[in-house]
Amino acid sequence: MLMEKHECQFIGCHRDVDFKETYKVLDHDLNMYSFTTYVCNKHYIELHNFKEKVNGDFSVFLKNDIRKTHHT
């Protein structure tokens, strides 16, 4: 459990955060980047299930204030 109070960064969700997760993804141009986001338990499970089934950029489900770190 996180000590600081954060709001889930999933679009439309205002629940308290249960997880701080860092994801690495490929964007549509096959560039690798990572980002860290705060999500509630419900959206942590949904993102995990989505990530297992689909390769691609799933940051579209998150609010725009996430910081992406590009890798070369």
Secondary structure, DSSP 8 states (H G I E B T S, - for coil): --SS--B--BTT---B--EEEEEEEE-TTS-EEEEEEEE-HHHHHHHHHHHHH--S--GGGB-TT--EEEE-
